[in-house]
Amino acid sequence: MSSRGVTFGGDLETKRKAPEPRIPRTTLRQQRSDRYEARWNWKAALRRRRAERRKKKGQHAKDKKLPPVRGSDFIRLLELSRDATGDPIFNAALAAVVRYGLDREPQRTADRIRRQEFGDPLDDFLVQVAFLVQRGLQEPGGQRKRNRRKLSVREACECVAGDAGIPGSSFRAIVKKLRQRYQAQRPVARRPLQP
């Protein structure tokens, strides 16, 4: 009796081949998603390297968050400046600070006012997501054959996050936030009717 395979389990009379290990398959969609994430990681790594270089040179790092400013310290600084110079412009600045509520949580209030005045910075990226969903992404090819492939909302968000290098805690968090914002702003007419 010749042995053709590896025996495992059972008695010696029964011989069968060991199963081959299964290699997990990745779909084209998963491969594209991995490419978008790699682009984002590359840009995040580039930003970190530039910040480290600036730090070595002694320059102020742009990516570093400034410590929060307390409203009472800000008011006190304006009062000291008014008393030291006697300039009425500091009185006007004090009145404006109190009027807009910057004396309590100045940075949060300033961010809220900035969003109200100029809109959310993610809005520009949402326009790109909408374009990729509606019109599609230009596929590589010759001059004669120019195909556009319409992307799903998730893939469009991944593409925009990867290409634009939107700063955030992780690639998945940015994609999730973009996707939620895009789906929340879509017109009601395009949503499926509920029975």
Residue, then its C-alpha position, 0 to 999 in steps of 0.5 A: m500500500s503506497s502512501r500518496g498523501v499525508t495522513f492526519g486524524g483517524d486510523l492508518e487505513t484511511k489516507r487522504k491529503a491534507p487540505e491546502p491552506r486557503i489564501p484570503r481573496t481580496t476583491l477589486r473593491q478592497q484593493r482600491s480601498d487599500r490603495y486609497e488608505a495607503r495614499w492617505n497614510w503616505k500624506a499623513a507620514l509626509r506631514r509628520r516628517r515635515a513637522e519633525r523637520r520644522k521642530k529640528k530647525g526650531q520653527h513653530a510646527k503648524d500641525k501642533k495645536l495651541p494650548p487653549v486660551r482661557g476667556s478670563d486671561f483674554i479679558r485681562l490682557l485686553e484690560l491691561s492693554r487698555d489701561a496701559t495705552g489709553d487707546p479706545i480701540f481696546n474698549a471696543a475690543l472688550a465690548a466685541v468680546v463680550r458681545y460675541g461670547l468670546d469671554r467664555e470658551p473663546q476657541r470653541t465660540a470662535d470655531r462656531i462663529r467661523r463655521q456659521e460665517f464661512g461654512d464647514p471645511l468638509d463642505d468642499f470635500l462633500v462637493q467632490v464626493a457628490f461629483l464622484v457619485q454622480r459623474g464618476l471617476q475618470e478611468p485610465g485609458g487612451q484618448r479615444k476611450r474615456n470611461r467614467r466609473k461611477l463610485s459608491v458613496r463609500e468608495a467616493c469618500e475613500c477616494v476623496a480622503g485619500d487624494a486630499g489627505i484630510p487630517g484626522s485621527s484615522f482614515r476610517a474615521i474620516v471616511k465615516k464622517l464624510r459618508q455620514r455628512y454626505q448622506a445627511q445632506r442629500p435631498v429627500a427626493r433621492r432617498p427611497l420612499q418608506p412604506 
